[in-house]
Amino acid sequence: MKKFVLVAMLFSFCILLLGSCRAPATNQAANVGEEIKKLENKISELEEELRSKELDIKYLKEERDYYRKFIDSVLEKMTEAELREIVQKEWWYTLSIYSKEDKNVRIDFPENGRVVLDKSNFEVVLSEHNAPFPIVDDAIKYKKIYDQVRLRNKTDHIKIMNYDNYEIAVGSGTVVDSVAYIFSNVPRGTDIKIEISDKLQQKLGMESSVLVISVK
C-alpha cells in the first residue's frame, strides 16, 4: 500500500512538473499570436492608407494635366513678345562674389559694377536660375524664344580683361546652373576688370559693360 501511494505521489509530481513546463510555452505562443495579429492589423491600415494616397496622386495628376492643357491653349494665342516676357521672368541671372574662406559671404555687383574686397581668395559666379514649374516649359516648341532669352554659353558672356591667374569651374543643378571664376592669392592693390556682353549687361541691369573688383 505504501509502495502504491509512493508511486502515485511520484506520478502526480511528474504531471505537475510537465504542466508547469508547458505553461510558459503556451503563454509565449499566445503572446506571439497577439503580436502577429497586431502586425497584420497595422499592415492592413498601411495598405488602406497607401491606396488612399495613390488615389490622391491620380487625381492630382489628372488636375495637373488639365491645367497644363489649358495653359498650352492660352500660350498658342499669345504673341512672340508676350511669350518672351514670360520666359524672361522664368529664367534670370545673377553675378556674385563669394569668399573662398566663407561661402556664406556673398556680394552682388551693384549697378555701377564696382566692388571693393578685403579678401584675396574669392570666386566670381555667374548663375542661371529657372522657375521649378515653368509656364513655358516646351524648350523645343519655343526654341526661338528660349534662344533669345537664355545665355547658352555663359563663358562667352564674361571676359577677364587684365588678370590671368584664375580657374574656371562649371556647376549644374536642378534649377540653377553656374560658371565660377576662381581667384587665389590676388595681390592687394589689384584692380580686376571684367567685361560682360551687352546681353548679360541688360539682364543684370548694369550701367556699364566693364566691372571692376578692387582688392584692398
C-alpha positions in Angstrom: 0.0 0.0 0.0 2.8 2.4 0.9 4.5 1.5 -2.3 1.3 2.3 -4.3 1.0 5.7 -2.5 4.6 6.5 -3.2 4.2 5.7 -6.9 1.0 7.7 -7.1 2.7 10.7 -5.5 5.7 10.4 -7.9 3.2 10.2 -10.8 1.3 13.3 -9.6 4.6 15.2 -9.2 5.6 14.4 -12.7 2.2 15.6 -14.1 2.6 18.9 -12.2 6.2 19.3 -13.4 5.2 18.7 -17.0 2.3 21.1 -16.7 4.5 23.8 -15.3 6.9 23.3 -18.1 4.2 23.6 -20.8 2.5 26.7 -19.3 5.3 29.2 -20.2 5.5 27.8 -23.8 1.7 28.1 -24.1 1.7 31.7 -22.8 4.6 32.5 -25.2 2.7 31.1 -28.1 -0.3 33.2 -27.2 1.8 36.4 -27.0 3.4 35.7 -30.4 -0.1 35.2 -31.8 -1.2 38.5 -30.4 1.8 40.3 -31.9 1.2 38.8 -35.3 -2.4 39.9 -35.1 -1.3 43.4 -34.3 1.1 43.5 -37.2 -1.5 42.2 -39.6 -3.8 44.9 -38.5 -1.1 47.5 -38.9 -0.3 46.2 -42.4 -4.0 46.4 -43.3 -4.1 50.1 -42.1 -1.0 51.0 -44.1 -2.3 49.3 -47.2 -5.5 51.2 -46.9 -3.5 54.5 -46.4 -1.4 53.6 -49.5 -4.5 53.1 -51.6 -5.8 56.4 -50.5 -2.5 58.2 -51.3 -2.4 56.5 -54.7 -5.9 57.8 -55.4 -4.9 61.3 -54.3 -1.9 61.2 -56.6 -4.1 60.0 -59.5 -6.4 63.0 -59.0 -3.5 65.4 -58.7 -2.0 64.1 -62.0 -5.4 64.5 -63.7 -5.7 68.0 -62.4 -2.1 68.9 -63.5 -2.8 67.6 -67.0 -6.0 69.5 -67.2 -4.3 72.8 -66.3 -1.3 72.1 -68.5 -3.6 71.7 -71.5 -5.4 74.9 -70.6 -2.1 76.8 -70.2 -0.9 75.4 -73.6 -4.1 76.5 -75.3 -3.6 80.0 -73.9 0.1 80.1 -75.0 -1.0 79.2 -78.5 -2.9 82.5 -78.7 0.0 84.7 -77.3 2.4 86.8 -79.4 6.1 86.2 -79.5 6.7 89.3 -77.4 4.3 88.1 -74.8 5.9 84.7 -74.7 9.3 86.2 -74.4 8.2 88.3 -71.4 7.0 85.2 -69.6 10.3 83.3 -70.3 12.3 86.2 -69.2 10.6 86.0 -65.8 11.2 82.3 -65.6 14.9 82.5 -66.4 17.1 85.1 -64.7 20.8 85.7 -63.9 22.9 86.8 -61.0 26.6 87.8 -60.9 28.0 87.5 -57.4 31.3 87.3 -55.5 31.8 84.6 -52.9 34.6 84.3 -50.3 36.6 81.0 -50.6 37.1 81.1 -46.9 33.4 81.6 -46.0 30.8 80.5 -48.6 28.1 82.4 -46.6 29.8 85.7 -47.6 28.1 86.8 -50.9 28.4 90.2 -52.6 26.2 91.1 -55.5 27.6 93.6 -58.1 25.9 96.9 -57.7 24.5 98.8 -60.7 27.8 100.8 -61.1 29.7 97.5 -61.4 32.4 98.4 -58.8 33.2 96.2 -55.8 35.9 96.7 -53.1 37.2 93.5 -51.4 39.4 92.9 -48.4 40.0 89.3 -49.4 42.5 87.8 -51.8 40.7 84.4 -52.4 37.3 84.6 -54.0 35.0 83.4 -56.7 33.0 85.4 -59.3 30.0 83.3 -60.1 27.5 83.8 -62.9 24.3 81.8 -62.1 21.4 81.0 -64.3 18.2 80.4 -62.4 14.9 79.0 -63.6 11.5 78.5 -62.2 10.9 74.9 -60.9 7.5 74.8 -62.6 7.7 77.0 -65.7 4.7 78.1 -67.7 6.5 77.9 -71.0 8.1 74.6 -70.5 8.4 73.2 -74.0 12.0 74.2 -74.9 11.7 72.5 -78.4 8.5 74.1 -79.5 9.6 77.5 -78.2 13.3 77.2 -79.0 13.4 80.6 -80.8 12.1 82.3 -77.6 14.5 80.3 -75.4 17.4 81.2 -77.6 16.5 84.9 -77.4 16.3 84.8 -73.6 18.9 82.4 -72.3 22.7 82.6 -72.3 23.6 79.3 -73.9 27.4 79.6 -73.5 27.9 81.5 -70.3 31.7 81.8 -70.7 31.1 83.7 -73.9 29.5 86.5 -71.9 32.3 87.1 -69.4 35.9 88.1 -70.2 38.6 88.7 -67.6 40.5 91.6 -69.1 43.7 92.2 -67.2 44.3 89.2 -64.9 45.3 85.7 -66.0 45.7 83.8 -62.7 42.3 82.2 -62.3 40.4 79.0 -62.9 37.0 78.2 -64.3 34.6 75.7 -62.8 31.1 74.8 -64.2 28.3 73.7 -61.9 24.8 72.3 -62.8 21.7 71.8 -60.6 18.0 71.3 -60.9 17.1 74.9 -61.0 20.5 76.7 -61.0 23.4 76.4 -63.4 26.6 78.4 -62.9 30.1 79.2 -64.0 32.7 80.3 -61.5 35.9 82.2 -62.0 38.2 81.2 -59.1 40.8 83.7 -58.0 43.5 82.8 -55.4 46.1 84.9 -53.7 45.3 88.1 -55.6 47.8 90.8 -54.6 46.4 93.6 -52.6 46.1 96.8 -54.6 45.0 94.8 -57.7 42.0 96.0 -59.8 40.5 93.2 -61.8 38.4 94.3 -64.8 35.7 92.1 -66.1 33.9 92.7 -69.4 30.4 91.4 -69.9 28.4 91.1 -73.0 25.6 93.5 -73.9 23.0 90.8 -73.4 24.3 90.0 -69.9 24.6 93.7 -69.1 21.0 94.1 -69.9 19.9 91.1 -67.9 21.9 92.2 -64.8 20.8 95.8 -65.2 24.4 97.2 -65.1 25.3 100.7 -66.0 28.5 99.6 -67.7 29.8 96.6 -69.6 33.0 96.8 -67.6 33.0 95.7 -63.9 35.8 96.3 -61.5 36.9 94.3 -58.4 39.4 96.2 -56.3 41.3 94.1 -53.8 42.5 96.2 -50.9 
